[in-house]
Amino acid sequence: MKNLNLLRYGTISLYLILVIFGILFKSAPTELNLKESFLPPSLDFPFGKDRLGRDVFSMFAYGSLATFLFAFPARVLTLVVASLVGLASYTSPFFKKNVFSPLSSVFVSLPSLLLALLVVQVFGAGPVPLFLAIILGDWAQAYETVRAKIDEVSTSGYALAASCFGSSRSYIFRAHLLPQAFQILRVLLFTGLPAVVMTLAIFGFLGISAAGEVFGPGLGEQIAFSKDYAQNAPWSLVFPTLGILGLVMTVGGKRS
């Protein structure tokens, strides 16, 4: 077990070093250079170049950065929405029974990727539709977990005592229930990030991405572009795949 942990932390450390090095010493892969198409790995370009002459090392680093910059705030916003719905559900049992519970059941039953694709299809590609797609796809699962924790804590002695002293439901939620839910929110943050990373990678593979003019192609987009000439430049397919795996391991948190 100890050796596995050392291997995991060593892999994550190596991944982070490569990403940081690529960001600090490489420019964003937004320009093409067809004269250096299929350039094999070398000292100047450790991961080689793809069919369009873009530095694969640079795409690996900036693609990882772009994915994280979208995944982390999207997951945080999802948990904020789930917490706000949990507050509304706690303060209004009527809405909890007749609105939020049926609505969350519908969203839980639908595949999150399908919801995300529908949102992107309606609103188009871009940062805001991507954030909205991820939130709509994941809020219900997070809400159900938060609601279960709220129901558990709401029957505790201090919550009942505060209610007996005349405290409002919103005050009990802010002062007593939400602090108790912080731990489960932290767990939901890190357990949900890998799924968001994979969703963004799938979006990129399908050609749906944002901020490509700033960071270059995303990791999923790199895989989709490189799969057709993998025999000529296998490095352009292997390294973005490793980038996704490394990012999933890094953001996934510690598993007990």
C-alpha positions as CSV (number, residue, x, y, z in Angstrom):
1,M,0.0,0.0,0.0
2,K,2.8,2.4,0.9
3,N,4.6,1.6,-2.4
4,L,1.4,2.3,-4.3
5,N,1.0,5.7,-2.6
6,L,4.6,6.6,-3.4
7,L,4.0,5.6,-7.0
8,R,0.8,7.7,-7.2
9,Y,2.4,10.8,-5.6
10,G,5.5,10.4,-7.8
11,T,3.3,10.2,-10.9
12,I,1.4,13.3,-9.9
13,S,4.6,15.2,-9.0
14,L,6.1,14.3,-12.4
15,Y,2.9,15.4,-14.2
16,L,2.7,18.7,-12.4
17,I,6.4,19.4,-13.0
18,L,5.9,18.8,-16.7
19,V,2.8,21.0,-16.9
20,I,4.5,23.9,-15.0
21,F,7.7,23.6,-17.0
22,G,5.7,23.6,-20.3
23,I,3.7,26.7,-19.2
24,L,6.7,28.6,-18.0
25,F,9.1,27.9,-20.9
26,K,6.7,27.3,-23.8
27,S,4.3,29.6,-25.5
28,A,0.6,28.6,-26.1
29,P,0.3,26.4,-29.2
30,T,-1.9,28.7,-31.2
31,E,0.3,29.0,-34.3
32,L,0.9,26.5,-37.1
33,N,4.2,25.6,-38.7
34,L,3.6,23.1,-41.5
35,K,7.4,23.0,-42.3
36,E,7.9,21.1,-39.0
37,S,5.0,18.7,-39.5
38,F,5.5,15.3,-37.8
39,L,8.8,16.4,-36.2
40,P,9.9,13.5,-33.9
41,P,10.8,14.1,-30.2
42,S,14.1,15.9,-29.7
43,L,15.9,18.0,-27.1
44,D,14.2,21.1,-28.3
45,F,10.7,19.5,-28.6
46,P,10.7,16.6,-26.1
47,F,7.2,15.4,-27.1
48,G,7.6,16.1,-30.9
49,K,5.2,18.0,-33.1
50,D,1.9,17.1,-34.7
51,R,0.7,17.2,-38.3
52,L,0.3,21.0,-38.1
53,G,3.7,21.6,-36.6
54,R,2.4,22.4,-33.2
55,D,4.6,21.6,-30.2
56,V,2.9,18.6,-28.5
57,F,4.7,19.4,-25.1
58,S,3.1,22.9,-25.2
59,M,-0.3,21.4,-26.1
60,F,0.1,18.9,-23.3
61,A,0.8,21.7,-20.7
62,Y,-1.7,24.3,-21.9
63,G,-4.4,21.8,-22.6
64,S,-4.1,20.5,-19.0
65,L,-4.2,24.1,-17.7
66,A,-7.2,25.0,-19.7
67,T,-9.1,21.9,-18.6
68,F,-8.4,22.6,-15.0
69,L,-9.3,26.3,-15.3
70,F,-12.7,25.2,-16.6
71,A,-13.2,22.1,-14.4
72,F,-12.5,23.6,-11.0
73,P,-14.8,26.6,-11.1
74,A,-17.5,24.6,-12.8
75,R,-17.5,22.1,-10.0
76,V,-17.5,24.8,-7.4
77,L,-20.5,26.5,-9.1
78,T,-22.3,23.1,-9.2
79,L,-21.8,22.7,-5.4
80,V,-23.0,26.3,-4.8
81,V,-26.2,25.6,-6.8
82,A,-26.7,22.4,-4.9
83,S,-26.2,24.2,-1.6
84,L,-28.7,27.0,-2.6
85,V,-31.3,24.4,-3.6
86,G,-30.6,22.6,-0.4
87,L,-31.3,25.8,1.5
88,A,-34.5,26.4,-0.3
89,S,-35.5,22.8,0.2
90,Y,-34.9,23.1,3.9
91,T,-36.6,26.4,4.4
92,S,-39.7,25.4,2.4
93,P,-40.8,21.8,2.8
94,F,-43.6,22.4,0.3
95,F,-41.1,23.2,-2.5
96,K,-38.9,20.4,-1.3
97,K,-41.8,17.9,-1.8
98,N,-43.4,19.3,-4.9
99,V,-40.6,20.9,-6.8
100,F,-37.1,20.1,-5.9
101,S,-37.4,16.3,-5.2
102,P,-39.2,15.6,-8.4
103,L,-36.9,17.9,-10.4
104,S,-33.8,16.3,-9.0
105,S,-35.2,12.8,-9.6
106,V,-35.6,13.7,-13.3
107,F,-32.1,15.2,-13.6
108,V,-30.5,12.2,-11.8
109,S,-32.2,9.8,-14.2
110,L,-30.9,11.5,-17.3
111,P,-27.3,11.0,-18.4
112,S,-25.3,14.1,-17.5
113,L,-23.4,14.0,-20.8
114,L,-26.8,14.0,-22.7
115,L,-27.9,17.1,-20.8
116,A,-24.6,18.8,-21.4
117,L,-24.8,18.1,-25.1
118,L,-28.4,19.4,-25.3
119,V,-27.3,22.6,-23.6
120,V,-24.4,23.1,-25.9
121,Q,-26.6,22.4,-28.9
122,V,-29.1,25.0,-27.8
123,F,-26.7,27.8,-26.6
124,G,-23.7,27.0,-28.7
125,A,-20.0,26.4,-27.7
126,G,-18.3,28.9,-25.4
127,P,-17.3,29.3,-21.7
128,V,-20.8,30.2,-20.4
129,P,-22.7,27.3,-22.2
130,L,-20.0,24.9,-21.0
131,F,-20.3,26.0,-17.4
132,L,-24.1,25.8,-17.7
133,A,-23.9,22.3,-19.3
134,I,-21.7,20.9,-16.4
135,I,-23.9,22.5,-13.7
136,L,-27.1,21.1,-15.2
137,G,-25.6,17.7,-15.6
138,D,-24.2,17.4,-12.1
139,W,-26.3,19.5,-9.7
140,A,-28.9,16.9,-8.9
141,Q,-26.4,14.3,-7.7
142,A,-24.7,16.8,-5.5
143,Y,-28.0,18.1,-4.2
144,E,-29.2,14.6,-3.2
145,T,-26.0,14.1,-1.2
146,V,-26.2,17.5,0.4
147,R,-29.9,17.1,1.2
148,A,-29.2,13.7,2.9
149,K,-26.6,15.4,5.1
150,I,-28.9,18.3,5.9
151,D,-31.7,15.9,6.9
152,E,-29.3,14.1,9.1
153,V,-27.9,17.2,10.8
154,S,-31.3,18.8,11.2
155,T,-32.4,16.2,13.7
156,S,-29.3,16.8,15.9
157,G,-29.7,18.3,19.4
158,Y,-28.2,21.8,18.7
159,A,-30.4,22.3,15.5
160,L,-33.5,21.3,17.5
161,A,-32.5,23.6,20.4
162,A,-32.0,26.5,18.0
163,S,-35.4,25.8,16.5
164,C,-37.0,25.8,20.0
165,F,-35.5,29.2,20.8
166,G,-37.2,30.6,17.8
167,S,-34.4,30.7,15.2
168,S,-35.5,30.8,11.6
169,R,-34.9,27.9,9.2
170,S,-32.5,30.1,7.1
171,Y,-30.5,31.0,10.3
172,I,-30.3,27.4,11.4
173,F,-29.1,26.4,7.9
174,R,-26.4,29.1,7.8
175,A,-25.2,28.7,11.4
176,H,-25.6,25.0,12.0
177,L,-26.3,22.9,9.0
178,L,-24.1,24.4,6.3
179,P,-20.9,24.3,8.5
180,Q,-21.6,20.6,9.1
181,A,-22.1,20.1,5.4
182,F,-18.7,21.6,4.5
183,Q,-17.0,18.3,4.9
184,I,-19.3,16.5,2.5
185,L,-19.0,19.5,0.1
186,R,-15.2,19.1,0.1
187,V,-15.5,15.4,-0.6
188,L,-18.0,16.1,-3.4
189,L,-15.6,18.7,-4.9
190,F,-12.7,16.3,-5.3
191,T,-14.7,13.2,-6.1
192,G,-16.6,15.1,-8.8
193,L,-13.7,16.9,-10.4
194,P,-12.4,13.8,-12.4
195,A,-15.9,13.4,-13.9
196,V,-15.9,17.0,-15.0
197,V,-12.4,16.6,-16.5
198,M,-13.6,13.6,-18.5
199,T,-16.7,15.5,-19.6
200,L,-14.6,18.4,-20.9
201,A,-12.3,15.9,-22.6
202,I,-15.3,14.3,-24.3
203,F,-16.5,17.7,-25.4
204,G,-13.1,18.5,-26.9
205,F,-13.2,15.1,-28.7
206,L,-16.5,16.0,-30.2
207,G,-15.2,19.4,-31.2
208,I,-16.8,21.5,-28.5
209,S,-14.3,23.6,-26.7
210,A,-13.6,27.2,-25.6
211,A,-10.6,29.5,-25.2
212,G,-8.8,27.7,-28.0
213,E,-7.5,31.0,-29.3
214,V,-5.8,31.6,-25.9
215,F,-4.6,28.1,-24.7
216,G,-4.7,26.2,-28.0
217,P,-6.6,22.9,-28.5
218,G,-7.9,21.0,-25.4
219,L,-6.7,17.5,-24.5
220,G,-9.8,15.8,-26.0
221,E,-9.5,17.9,-29.1
222,Q,-5.9,16.9,-29.5
223,I,-6.8,13.2,-29.3
224,A,-9.6,13.6,-31.9
225,F,-7.2,15.4,-34.3
226,S,-4.3,13.0,-33.8
227,K,-6.2,9.7,-34.0
228,D,-6.3,9.7,-37.8
229,Y,-2.5,9.8,-38.2
230,A,-1.4,7.9,-35.1
231,Q,0.9,5.7,-37.1
232,N,2.9,8.7,-38.4
233,A,3.1,10.5,-35.1
234,P,2.0,8.3,-32.1
235,W,3.4,10.8,-29.6
236,S,0.7,13.3,-30.6
237,L,-1.9,10.8,-29.4
238,V,-0.1,9.3,-26.4
239,F,0.8,12.5,-24.6
240,P,-2.7,14.2,-24.5
241,T,-4.1,10.9,-23.3
242,L,-1.5,10.8,-20.5
243,G,-2.4,14.5,-19.8
244,I,-6.0,13.5,-19.1
245,L,-5.0,10.6,-16.9
246,G,-2.5,12.8,-15.0
247,L,-5.1,15.5,-14.5
248,V,-7.7,13.0,-13.3
249,M,-5.2,11.6,-10.8
250,T,-4.2,15.1,-9.6
251,V,-7.6,16.6,-9.0
252,G,-9.2,13.4,-7.7
253,G,-7.9,13.9,-4.2
254,K,-6.8,11.2,-1.7
255,R,-8.9,8.0,-1.6
256,S,-9.1,6.4,1.8
